[in-house]
Amino acid sequence: MRSYRPASLNILWFLIALCAAVFAIEIAVGGYPITPDNPVVLSLGLARVLLFRQPWTILTAIFVHGGFEHIIFNMISLYFLGSLFLRVAGERNFLAVFFLGGLAGNALFLLLAAPNSIGIGASGAIFAIGGALAVLVPKVPVYIFFIPIAMPLWVAIIIFLLLSFFFAGIAWQAHLGGVAAGAIAGFLFRRRGQFHYF
């Protein structure tokens, strides 16, 4: 038997709109394609060599994206995973996992990436949502873009995580940190009964 709480998607739409607004500013300020010397990327993106001068970037980097494919893929993923999470565990838990997972992913990026590498994107936060769902509702059937059959959600999350390691330019460190933080949160929610799926 499955039971989901009714959920407002307002916070989800707000986060998507915020990412879209930052992306529009990136293009307006620095043009397209977006390059590492784009003023918005330099001001809000995360790099170890800039962190002490720009400590806010450990958070703001979540909302910066590097191209249309990047933001579209991330926002589609955020919408589908986020809307499920909101029904399963509620808005407060969603915000906690999104931001703490994003911060954990960014922290691991700082530790493992090259010092002058700039990390941007919501992927760490999105992987955190996916990691939590993989623990809370692992058997929910999902489809992913290039495979035309349904698979358990936990399998889809692992596939996307593994793909991170094989493509240049993807901050696999942020993905790994995010999914680990999300999985830990999922175990805590499950232990405390803080979800509505049974």
N, C-alpha and C positions, 0 to 999 in steps of 0.2 A: 504494500500500500504506500502511496506517495502523498505527502501533504506539503504544500508550499504556503507560506504566509503571503498575503497580498503585499505588494511592494510598490512604492513610488520610485520612478526612475529619474526624478528631478536631479538628484546629485550626479547621476551618471551622465545625463545630458549636459550638466554644468561642466563636468570635467572634459567632456568631448568638445564643448564650445570653447573652453579655455585653451585647449591644445590647438584648435583651429584658429583662434584669434592670435595666438603667439606665432603660429605658422604664417598667417597672413602678414604679420608685422615683419617677420624675417624676410619675406619676399619684397615687401614695400621698402624696407630699409636697405637691403643688400642685393635684391634682384634674384633671379632664378637662372640656372641651378644654384642651390644653396652651397656655399663653400665654407671651409673651416675659418676663413677670415671674415665671415659675415658678422657684423657688429652684435647682433642678437646672440649668435652662437658663442662669440667670445665673452659676452657679458653674462650669459645664463648657462652655458654649457659647462661641463665638469671636467677639470684637468688638475692633476696633482700639483703641477707647477704653479697653478693660479689659485689654489684653494685657500691659502692663508690670506690672500688679498680679497678673495671673493667667496667667503664661506657659504653664502646663500645658494651657491650653485649646486650643492649636494641635494637640494630640494628642487630648485628651478629647472635643472637639467631634465627632469621628468617631463616637462611640458614643451620641450623644444624637439623639433623633428627635422630630418635632413633631406626630405624630398616627398613628392606626392605618394609614391609607393609606400614609403616608410609610415607616413601618418595614416594613410587609408587602411593599411593592413593592421596597424596598431589600434585604430579606432573601431574597426569591425570586431577585432578580438576583444577589446574592452567592452563593447556593447553586449556581445553575446555572453561572455564569461561574467561580466559585471551584473547583467540583468538576472542571471541564474543565481549568482551569489547573494544579491539583494533579497531574492525570494527565500533562499535557504537560510541565511544567517543575519539578515537585517542591515540597515544603513550604517549604524555605528561600527559594527564589525567590518563592514565593507571598507569604510574610510580608514580604520585602523590597519587593515591588511594592505590596502593600496599604498598608503603613505609609509608605513613601516617597512613593507616589502620593497618599495622603491628606494628608500634610504639604505636598506641592507644591500640591495643590488648595487647601488652607487658606491657604497663603502667597499664592497669587494672589487669593483672596478678600479677604485683608487689604489687598492693594495696590489692588484695583479697586472694592471695594464701599464703600458709604457708611460713614464711621467708626463710627457708632452701630448699624449693622446687625449682627445676631447670626446667625452661621452655625452650623448643626448638621446632622449626618447623615453617613452613610458613603458618600454618592454619589461623592465625589472618589476615595476608595480603590477603589470598585467600578469606576468609569470607568477607573482605572489598570489594573485587571485586564483589563477589556475592551480597552483600548488595546494592551496587550501581546499579548493573544490575536489581535487584528486583524492584528498583524504576524506572529506565529508560525504561526497556523492560519487565514488570512483566508478560506478557502473553505469552512470547516465550515458546513453548512446549519443554520440556526436559525429558530425561529418567534418572533415578538413578538406581544404581547397582541392588538393590534387588526388584524393582517394575517394572513389564514388560509393564506398560502403561505410555503414555506421560502425563505430568502434567505441569501446569504453573510454570515458573521459580521461582516465589516468594514462591510458596508452597514447592518446593524442598529445597530452602534455609532455610525455617523455619523448615522443617523436620530434616535436618542435624544439625541445631542449637539446636533443642530440644534433639536430640540424644546425643549431647555433655554432657548433664547433667546426663546421665544415665550410663556412662561407666567410671570405675576407670582409672586413668592415663591420662585422656584427660583434657587439659587446657581449660575448658569451659570459663574461664575468658577472655582468648585471643580471643576466637571465638566471644564472646559477644561484646567485645570492638571493634573488627574488623568489625563486621557486622553493629554496630551502626555508626561507623565512615564512612563506605561505604555508608550507607543509607543517611546520612547527605550530603555527597559529591554528591550522586545521585540527591537529591533534589536541590542542588545548580546548578548542570549541567542542570537539567531540567528547572529551573527558568531562567538560562542564555541562554538557547537554545544551549548548548554545547554538542549536541549529534546528530547522524544522523540516527534516526529511526523514521518513521512516517507512 
